[in-house]
């Protein structure tokens, strides 16, 4: 595999929007017992359901550690459109550990391999060590025969950005300006690195992500593009909800922004489920480890319907067995009239700290012309 010393923009590559055609979606098999309860068994069932839902629309590759290879291969055996490959990892968040694919208009696909520090390294990160996670992107690109750009010295997670594929990127200050990611870089330097690696011209900075998001406010759990110049924002009208001020602040920024093509944004809203909390029994099933996240029923979970994946012809979104599920499904169907909206159980994934978008990484199809 080639590691390039230029940048995607200099080479004529850009990050496409998620709704552009995919070759496949990548996932990583969950097993970490200090993150996933009961040795990861309920999470493995939940991830399998997500993989099967995606596989109705496009191929899925599931990466798995050697010790779980047999189990994953057996559990997914016979599923059309799903392949299992052995790749070591520390946990299962391929949105953040996998490559961000970029493409040109001559049919080539390459990948950006961001430096990864487990959402904050030794300054509030979620586990240690994370070396295997940091190697996932390189291995994925090697398997696919894609050239690689490595951002040594620049930490970023794929879940902290969304793009419209037309020059605009949305992110949060809470995450990208956090001292535990790139304390040596200021806002302008970070914008310049994003511009060079994704070929974007405009960054829309939301102040914060969702309350209690373990990632320091990843945008993919709070706000996403649904088509050019249209975004979907997690929303509450409840002034007592700690998300209220976050939603108001994000809306203000979005309403006052212009994208890279000079367009104003249409902002759709989708209700935040819950408030959701893990039960005492769910928390008791998680192994204790010095460096891992506390699990306690008093901690509000950062549940969000925004954490969905757009696939070829489909929307794969979480449901939480919450009264707001039906309204969320109706909202997604209204916003994506040409996609099949498939709601998949998301609670088990949420208990681990994320949701469907966080555990998937789309590989765009080559484009010509
Ligand atoms: O949501 C994500 N993108 C990652 C969450 C990691 C949580 C680990 N407990």
Boltz pocket constraint, residues with backbone or C-beta under 6 A from the ligand:
constraints:
  - pocket:
      binder: B
      contacts: [[A, 35], [A, 93], [A, 95], [A, 96], [A, 126], [A, 159], [A, 214], [A, 215], [A, 218], [A, 293], [A, 352], [A, 353], [A, 354], [A, 355], [A, 358]]
      max_distance: 6.0
